[in-house]
Amino acid sequence: MHGVGLPLSYLELTTVIADHDLVELDTAYELIAHTVMSLGWTSSLVRFQSFDFGREGIRASLEKKLNDHLDPLWIYSGNGLWIRDSASNPTNPEEGAEA
């Protein structure tokens, strides 16, 4: 561990950068999940595919992130592809709650 003012080694610096990049990617996928759900409710979006899933090191994390943030109508079919089961509930569940 370095004290204040001491430079980081190359390995420590690349670890900090990689951690920062993963935090940004995590935040981006929260926003993507929100947008996918919104478009599924308000338009005809029924398929979403991310090609980031081709990267082995982040696949499990991205899959978990989207599964945690998408509603159950979005079904993961593998290879970064989610398909919305629009036959089950084609409208926004929040709108249905008001009726």
Secondary structure by P-SEA (a helix, b strand, c coil): cccccccccaaaaaaaaaaaaaaaaaaaaaaaaaaaaaaaacccccbbbbccccccccaaaaaaaaaaccccccccccccbbbbccccccccaaaaaac
